[in-house]
Amino acid sequence: MALKMLVGQKIMNEVVKYKPPPPKKAGAAGAAKAAGAGGIEWRVLVVDKLGMRMVSACTKMHEISAEGITLVEDINKKREPLPTMDAIYLITPSDESVRSLIRDFENPARPMYRYAHVFFTEAIPPRIFEMLQSHKDICRRYVRTCKEINIAFLAYEAQIKTLKEINIAFLPYECQVFSLDSPDTFQCLYSPAFASIRGKHIERIAEQIATLCATLGEYPNVRYRVDWERNVDLAASVQQKLDAYKADEPTMGEGPEKARSQLLILDRGFDCVSPLLHELTLQAMAYDLLPIVNDVYRYTPGPNQADKEVLLDENDDLWVELRHEHIAVVSTQVTQNLKKFTDSKRMSSTDKSSMRDLSQMIKKMPQYQKELSKYSTHLHLAEDCMKSYQNYVDKLCRVEQDLAMGTDAEGEKIKDHMRNIVPILLDANVSNYDKVRIISLYVMIKNGISEENLTKLFTHAQLSTKHQDMVRNLSFLGINVIADSRKKIYSVPRKERITESTYQMSRWTPVIKDIMEDCIEDKLDPRHFPFLEGRAQNTNYHAPTSARYGHWHKDKAQTQVKNVPRLIIFIVGGVSMSEMRCAYEVTNSVRNWEVLVGSSHVLSPEIFLSDLGSLSKED
């Protein structure tokens, strides 16, 4: 079952559809009185930032409206009091959200809502429990439910009528990708300035990762990359949280296949090449080159037409089909799919339908506007990507691929990279961000260069101190930037993947793909990727398959759900789009494992460089 669907069902069943028992005095008559027309009792859903993102990503407004939710409100914004309605709160157990909850009921003469049913996304920390205890009068009077829901959440009593934990403290970004929605993790774990709060932050993200495993019913064997010292701290903290969930739910991780599941914790320093390269598959390319904000793509359909905004998500089957395809074939696939659609509807179309043709079709056949607009969107998306590529990105791609691979398109070792690099650094038409990408790749392939040579490159590129710091701060991720501080860095053995069908501008394969495959094949070096003590399992044992456990990435045509182990990979400090793609590729190629990848946040090259540039050096 897709991760978004799994989380959506949990939110719907445990939060939105939650029905508290009627007050003892009221009985059936009171319950009937509380319900409106049609037997529905209308309520308000109050959410904080994470709650809003989970609800938006995993549910639809018409679904929650059908269950009596008349309004969705942001707890941190000013709201109109609705004292005759109950409110369902879906919030994180944070100081800010709990203070806002308490403020809603501080004035007994004018409470914000009639009663509160509070669902926390994860386990309540002791300090938050103490905060609630110090406001017992409010809780007894207004809180009717207080629970954790394990997407991250809790349980409590009293106008707060419900208080629960739902344990879903993560954001299902795609069906095989998750985010903790915590971009500040990069600063907290890599910057020396945040050393004093690092332990607290590790506890927080460990709880979030544990809620992911609990939601999936997994009790995985935990392993980590040993070459960054904080990975073991996070791994141990996650294990502690998993043990607590296992104690509450002994069936978690049961079954011979689930016993083989693994959680692998990596730091961002394991591969800083992949987040920097210009990728030419549709999703990665679009998010790198186009101004896509919050997954919204904006374009102008045609002359004298208003701009159109489209959400790029998994509700769009065409986006799911195309997002991992190379840009060279995307336009062709869209027009082929369009021709199949028009033929099925007996509409006229050609193999090379233009966007103008599409506009005419939409006008003539308004009943198919939704379907035809989808094809129009993806033709525009591919065209916008190609315009940027042909502008100057094509020459950057060749140099980047040569740097990353150490060889040219013919496989010949490159002896002098500077001949390719310097013209780009001197080119005023190349952005500073792209120059930083080139210099960073050069520094990494050389395993550090002299301060003198680094300064020369910065001078050629005319980079400001801010942009220079983006390169220098790679050292905080364990990368050798200056040769004087050179230390031997372990590299995962790379596989030869280049074939006759490999695009010259797409020769690089993210390191994580090798790690995924080696992990599944039990070939990952245990000296560099050890299991936590006492948890290593034999991953070679294959039990008979059954339909007992969920399979959340399966072909729609499949009728039987397979019981397979899961490989869950968490990267501290961001996951790139190309690494996300690898999870799908490996899942589809091995068939008897499911791979899930996630991080504190999702990266584009610009986000990664901004994160690097903002790392503080001061302790």
N, C-alpha and C positions, 0 to 999 in steps of 0.2 A: 504494500500500500504506500503511495507517495507520501512523503513526509508532511507536506502541506495538508493533505487530506486527513492524515492521522491527527495532526494538531487541531485542525478545524473541527473534527468530530469531538475531540476532547473539550474544546471551548464550548461547543454547542451543547453537548450532553451534560457536562459537569458544571457549567457556569450559566449559560443562557437559559437552558431548560430546567435549571434547578428550581424545585418547588419546595419551599420551607413548609413544615407542618403548620396548620392553622393554629392561632392562639387557642389555648385550652378553653377559655371562657366563651370564645366565639363559636366554636364548633362548625358544623356544616353551614349554618345560616351566615356566620361571619365570613366564611370562605366565599360563599355565593355573593355576598354583598361587596366583597373586595374586588371580585371579577367584574369586568365591564361587559359590553355587548358581545355576544357570542362566547361567553365564558372565559374571555381572555382578560387577565389582569395586566394592564399596561404599566411598564416599568422603564426606568432610565438606566442606560449602561454608562458608567463613568470609568474612564481609562486614563493611565499616564502614558508616557512616550512609548515604552515597550509594549504595554497593553494595546495601544492604538495600532502599532505596527503589526502585532500578531493578529488582531481582529481584521485589519485591512488585508493582510496577506492570505489569511486562511478561511475567511467567511465572506458571505455576500449579504448586503443590507436586506435584501428581500427575505433571506433565511431567518435573520434575527428578528425582523419585523413580524414575521409569521408567528414567532414565539412571544410576542407581546412587548418587544423593545421599541419604544416610540421615538427614542432620541439617544444619540451617542455623544457624550460630552467629554471634554478634556479637563481633568481634575485640576490642572495648573492654570486654567483660564477662568475669567469671571463668568459666573452662570446665574441664571434666574432661579430663585427658589421654587421648588415644586413640592410643597409640604404635604400634598395629598397622595403622592406617589412614592413607592419603594424604589430604591436605587441599588443596582448591582455594581459593585466596584471590582474591576480587574486591574490590580496595581502591583508593582514591585514593593517588597517590604523595605523601602528606603526611607530615610529621614524626611525627605521632601514630600513624598507621596502620603506618608502616614500623618504628617503635620497637616497637610491639606484635608485629609479625611477627618481629622479631629476638628479642624476649623469649621467644617460643614455643619457640625452639631454643637458648637460651643455656646450658641445663644439658644436656650431652651424655648424662648418666646418666638424664635424665628428659625427653626431648623431648615436646612436646605432641602431635605426629603423626609418622608414619613419614617421609614426605617432603612437601614443599610445592611446589605448582604455582601460581605467582603471576601474576595477571593485573591489570595496572594500568589504571585507567580512562582514562589519558591519558599523554602523554609525560613521562618522568621528568626533573625539574629537576636541574641539576648537583649541587646540595647533597645531594639524596637519593641520587644515584648514588654520591657520595663516602661517604655513610653506609653504603651497601651494600658499597662497596669496603673500608671499614674493618672489616667483619665477613666477610672473605673465607672464613675457616675455616668459619663457619656456612653460608654460601652454597654452598661446594663440597661440604659434607657432606650438606646437607638440601634445597637448592633444585634441583629437577629441571627446572622450566620457569619462565621469567620473560618475560612478554610485555606489550605495549600492545595493547588491542583496539579503539581508535577509537570508543568510546562515551565514552571517555577512558581509553587504556592502553599495554605495553612488551615487550622481549625480552632474556634474560639466561641464564647457565648455572650449574648445579652441584647433602644432604638439602634446598636449594631446587632442585627438579628442573625446574621450568618458571618462566620469568619473562617475561611478555608485556605489551604495551600494547594495549588494545582500542579506545581512542579513543571512548568514549561518556561524556563528562563532563557530561551533562545528563540531566534527568528528563523523559521524555515524559508530560506531564500529561494531555493528551487527544490525539486523532488529529491535531489541527492546532495544538496548544498545547504549548510546552515551558517548563521552568523550570530554572534553574541551581542551584536549591535553595540559594541564597546570599543570605538576607535581610540579612546584614551589608554587602552592597554599598551599600545605601542610606546607611548611616553613612559607609562608607569613601570614597564619591565625592561626598557632599554636605556632610559636616561638616568645618569647618576644622581640627578637632582631629585628623583622620586624614590630614592632608596628607603626612606623612612616609612613610606606607605605601601611599599611593594608587597609585603607579607599579607596585608589586608586585601589588596587587589587580587593576589593569587587565590586567596580563599574564595573571593567573589566569583572569579571565572571558573574555578574548580566546581563550585556549586552549579553553575550554569551548564557546564559540560555533563555533570552527573544527571541533571534533569533531562538532558537529551537521551542519555543511555536508559534512564528510567522510562521515558516515554516510549522508547523502542523495545522495552522489555529485555534489554541487554545488560549483562554483568561481565564486561569484556576483560581479557587479560591486558593489563596496561604496560606499555613499553614507551621508551623515550629516546631521543637523540642525546647521547652522553656528552657531546662536544660543547654544549652550552649549559653552564652549571645550574641555571634556574629551571630547566626542564624537569629535573628530578624532583624539585620542590613542588612543582605543579602536579606531576604524576602522583606523588605521595598524597597530596591534598585531595585529588580526584578519587584515589583509591579509598581514602577515609570516608568521603561522601558516598561513594558507591556501596561501601560496607553498611552504612547507615540505612540506605534505601533497601538493600538486600535483607537487612534485619526486619524491616517493616513489611517487605513483600518477598518472602522466601522463594516464590516461583520465578523471580527475575533471573533471566539467564539460564533457565532450565532447558534441558534437551541436549543431546550429543552434538548437534550442529552449533547451537548457541555457545556451547562450551569452547568452541574454536574461535569465537569472535575476538577481535583485537581492537584496542584503542591505542593509537600511536601519536605521541606528542612531539611536535617539531617546532623549532624556533625559526624565525624568518631567515636567519643567516645560512640555513642549509642550501638555499638557492636564491641569490639576489639577481640572477640573470633574467629569469623568466618574467618577473614583474616589470622589467625595464624594456624588453624588446617590443618593437612594433609587430603585433600579431595580425595575420591576414585571414583568420576565420571571422565570420560575421559579428558575433557577439563581442569578442575582444576588440576587434577593429573599430566597431561603432562606438563603444564606450571609451575608446582611446582618442578617436579623431573628431567625434561629434559632441555637441553640448547636451548630452543626455543627463538629466537631473532627476533623481528618484525614479529611475527606470522609465521616464517619460521622454519620448522622441517627438520633436516638433518639426513640422515641415509645411511648405506651401503646396497644396495639391495642384494648382494651376494658375494661370494669369487671372487677375481680378478675383481671386478666391481667398477667403480668410485662412489664416494659419490653422493647422489641425494638430491636435495633441493626441498621441497614441501611447498607451501603456504597454511596454514590452514585457509580457509575463507568460506563464504557462497556460493561461486561458486561451492563448492564440496558438492553435495547432501548427500553423505555418511557421511561426517563430520557433517553436520547439523543433520542428523538422530542419530548419535552416541555420539555427544559431551556431552550430559547430562546423558548418560547411565552409570551405575555402571560398573567398570572395570571387574567385575566378569562375565558379560554377553557380553562384547564388542567383544571378539574374536569369540564367538559362533555366534553372529549376523552377523559379517563380512563373516564368512564361509557359513552361510545360504544364505546370499545375493549373494555371489559368485556362489553358486550352482544354484540358480534361474537364474542368468545371463548365466552361461554355459549351463544349460538345454535349455534356450530359443535360444541359438546359436548352439545347438546340439553338444556341446563340452563335453568331458569326465571330470567329477569332482566327488569328494566325499564330505561327510559332514565334513571331517577333512582334507581338502586340506592344505598342508604345503606351506611355502614360496618357497621351492624348486620346488614343483609342479607348483606354479604360474609362476616361472621363465621359466620353460619348456613350459607352455602354451603361454607365451608372445612370445617366440622364434618361436613356431609352428604357431601361429595365430597373426602375426604382425598387422593385420588390427584392432584388438581389444586391441592394446597395451595401449591406453589411459585408457579404462575402467578397464583392468586387473591391470594396475599399481596403480590405485586408491585403489583396494582391497589390493594389496601388501603393499602400504603405511600404511594403517590402521592396518594391521596385525603386521607390524614392530612397529608401534606406541604403540599398546597394549602390545606387547612383551617387548619393552623397559621399559614401565611403570611397568610391572610386575617384571622385573629383579630388578629394584630399590626397589620395594615394598618388595620383598622376601629377599633382601639383609639385611635390618634392619628396614625399615619403618613400617613393620607390628607390631613390638613391640612398636614403638612410637605411632601408631594409637590407640592401646588399652588404653595406659596411658592417651593420649590426650582426648579421648572420655570420660573416667572416670572422668577426671578433669572438662571438660566442662559440663557434665551432673550432676556431684556430686554423681552419682550412677554407679554401675557396670552393666555388660550386663544382669544380672538377675534382675536388678532394685533395688538391695540392696544399701542402703546409705553407702558410703565409710567413715569410721571413721578416717583412718590414710593414707593420700595420700603420706606421706613421704616414706613409705615402697616401693612404686612404683617408686617414682621420683628419689631417691638418686642413685640406680643402674645405671640409664640412665646418670645422671650427672657425675658419676665416669667412665663411659665407654669411653675410648679413641677413639673408632671407631665412636662415634656419633659426628656430626659436632657441632661447636659452635652455629651456627644459630639454629639448632634443640634444643640444650640445652636452648637457650634463649626463644624459643617457649614454652618449658615445664615450665620454671620458670615464664614466663609471665602469662600463664594460671593458675598456682598455686596462684600467687599473686591476680589475678582477682577473683577466686572462694572464696578466703579468705577475699575479700574486704580490702586488705592491710595486711602486716605482719610487724613485728618489724624490725628495722634496723639491729639488731643483727642476726636475722634469715635470712634476705636477704643476708647479708655478708657471712654467712655460706654456703648458696646455691651457691653464686658466687665462693667461695673457692673450694667447691666440684667440680664445673664445670670447674674450672681454666679459668675463663673468663677474657679477657682483659678489660680495662676501656671502650674501644669503645663498646664492646658487653654488658657490664653492663649498659651503658647509654641507650641502646635500651629498657631495662626493666624500668629503672628509668624515662625515658622521657614519658612513658605512662601517667604520672601525668599531662602533658600538654594537654592531651585529656580528662581530668576530671576523670581519673581512680585513685582510692586510692591505691598507691603503698606501702607507709609506714603507719602503723596503727595509728601513732600519729596524722596524718592529716585526719583521717577517717571522712568522712561525708556521710550522707545517700544519696544514688544514686537511682533514680527511675528506676525500671526495668519494661519493658512491660510484662504483664501477658503472660506466655508461655502456648502453647496448647500441649496437650498430643497427640503425633503423632506416637509413637512406636507401631508397630503391629507385628504379627508373621512373616511377610515378610520383616521386617526391618533388614538390615545388621548390625551385632554387631559393626562393625568398622565405621558405618555411622549413629549413633543414633542422632547426633546433627543436628538441623535444624536452619539455620540462623535466627536471630531475625527479619530481614527485611520481612520474609515471613508472620510472625504474623502481622506485621505492615501493610503490603499490604492488607491482608484479613480484618483486623479490620477497615482500612480506607474505603474500599469498602462497608463493612457492617455497616458503621457509628457507630463503636464501639470503635474507637480510643479516648482515654481520652483527652477531650478538654482542661483540665487544663495543660497537659504536651505537647499537640500538638495543640495549638490554631490556629484559622484562623486569618489573619490580620483583624483588625477592619473594619467592613462594608462590608466584602466580603463573609462571611459564607453563604452557600446555603443549601437547603434541598436536601441531596443526595439520599433520599429514593424515590423521584418521578421518575417514569418510563414512559417515553413517547413512543409512537409507533415508531418502527424502520423504517428507510428509507434508501435509497442508496445515500443520498445527500452528506454525508461526507465520507472521505477516511478511509479505514480499512487496516492499513499497516502491520498487522500480521494475515494472513488468510491462511487457508488450500488451497492448489492449486486446490483442487477439488471443492471448494465452487464456486458457480456461482453468488451468490448475496453478495454484500458488505453491511455489517451491519453498522448502525449508532449507535455507543456506546460511552460513555464517556471514557476519558483517565485518568489514574493515572500516573503522572510523578513524579518520585522520584529522587532528586539530593542529593548526599552525598559529603560533603566537605572533601576532602582529600583521595579519592580513593575508588573504588568499587571492591570487590573480585569476582572471577569467580563463587563461590557458590551463591553469591547474584544475579549475572546476571541470573543464572539458575532459581532462584525463580520468576523472572518476567515472564518467559515463563510458568512455572508451574501454577502460579496463573491465568494468562490469559487463559490458556487451561482449568482450572477447573471451573472458574466462567462464562466464555463465554460472559457475557454481559458487560464486561469492558476490556479495553486494558491497560496493565501495561508496562511502559517504565522506565528503570532505567539508571542512568548515574552519572558521577562524573568528578572531575578534571582530573583523570587518572585511568587506570585500574591497579589493584594490583595483584601481586603474593606475597606469604608470604615473599620472600626475598626482594622485593621492599618495602613492608610495614616496615620491620625491618630496612632496610637502611634509609628510610624516618625518622623513629623514632630516629635512631642513629645520624642523622645529625642535629637534632633540637638543635639550639644554646640556651644556658641558659642566655647569657648576654643580657642586655637591651641596 
